[in-house]
Amino acid sequence: MISNVLPFEELKKVDPVFGQFSFDDHEQIVFCNDKDTGLKAIIGIHNTVLGPALGGTRMWQYNNEWEALNDVLRLSRGMTFKSAITGLNLGGGKAVIIGDAKTQKTPELMKRFGEFVHSLSGKYITAEDVGMETSDMDLVREVTPYVTGISESKGGAGNPSPITAYGVFMGMKAAASYKFGVDNLEEKKVLVQGIGHVGESLVEHLTNEGAEVFIADINEDRLLEVSKKYGATIYTGEDLYEADVDIYAPCALGATVNDDTINKLKAKVIAGAANNQLANEKIHGELLKKKGIVYAPDFLINAGGIINVYAELEGYGKQEIIRKAENIYNTTLEIFNHSDTNNCTSHESALSIAQERILKRKTEQKK
Ligand code: NAD
């Protein structure tokens, strides 16, 4: 299960779309179905006030369609706020393809998906997410211009994951500075959960800085590979949420900060790449604050990827990409200060600043 707020039995109790908490003012939801290729996808367009809805496509074997719908709704909503807080002129959208990326993803299916994206005439622009590769975006590019994250050889900005990892690293350093008084992570114990595209790159930054890095993943081969490459320690404890570390970096799934895990956490800082880390934004944001755990809002510090793909639309280069990702450090510190001043959680602070920007633009558009 990925980033679900509620278990399936709870989801069923309310109306399937408009009744869901995650629906939260979505502008449009598109269900895409193609028997020939086996494509079953959902595109969520949450908000287009600041610009076209840009967000990646995730391919995942969901337990049922409710989970897929809930996931896309949660993710597209997150994209709206991610772009808004990063100062990009983009709205929020996301897509999910239901299925196993390892066995069910074919070039035909990806191109058919691209045709559905094209039918939205640029209101939604897609990119890479879990289960997707740059080469998949290249296939989508064959049928629509409304795609980012294509290969550098084809004029794109390439794989966004290293920039995402760099932004997370910046956000983590800001959180460390706020909590520990120094932003240097040397000798800090950091647990990275999920060492995929982003997680591995984060491990590299951390080891270069001299942090003591622990890694966890469900993929044994990845663990051995990354451990060997960077000298990171494979976490072998019973329950990784109980790990005796300074910093917990969720880089796999959403909703890992929940009723079950929150009381076990020993880490004093949470800063990672996964989207929708708090199972319930309000309840778990407040619980973290009460426990004195500093939470760097996910949609703020994992914005490196969107900064990278936005370059393809705006035509800025690598230097500006890195400058923007580096600025995540300053924004993260601003958010912590804002939350202190306003006596709210860091997540609420980030959300309110993002919402203000959208509201301001909406008001200007009405004039
Ligand atoms: P990925 O698919 O490359 O890596 C995910 C890793 O997590 C894999 O190694 C997988 O084996 C592991 N994993 C899955 N379930 C796990 C579990 N239960 N416990 C431990 N490990 C588990 O994905 P990615 O591109 O590295 O993205 C990681 C997270 O960051 C995702 O939540 C994604 O939405 C988010 N994110 C990614 C980007 C980006 O640029 N790639 C940008 C923003 C946010």
Boltz pocket constraint, residues with backbone or C-beta under 6 A from the ligand:
constraints:
  - pocket:
      binder: B
      contacts: [[A, 128], [A, 129], [A, 130], [A, 131], [A, 160], [A, 161], [A, 162], [A, 164], [A, 193], [A, 194], [A, 195], [A, 196], [A, 197], [A, 198], [A, 199], [A, 216], [A, 217], [A, 218], [A, 219], [A, 222], [A, 250], [A, 251], [A, 252], [A, 253], [A, 254], [A, 273], [A, 274], [A, 275], [A, 302], [A, 303], [A, 305], [A, 306]]
      max_distance: 6.0
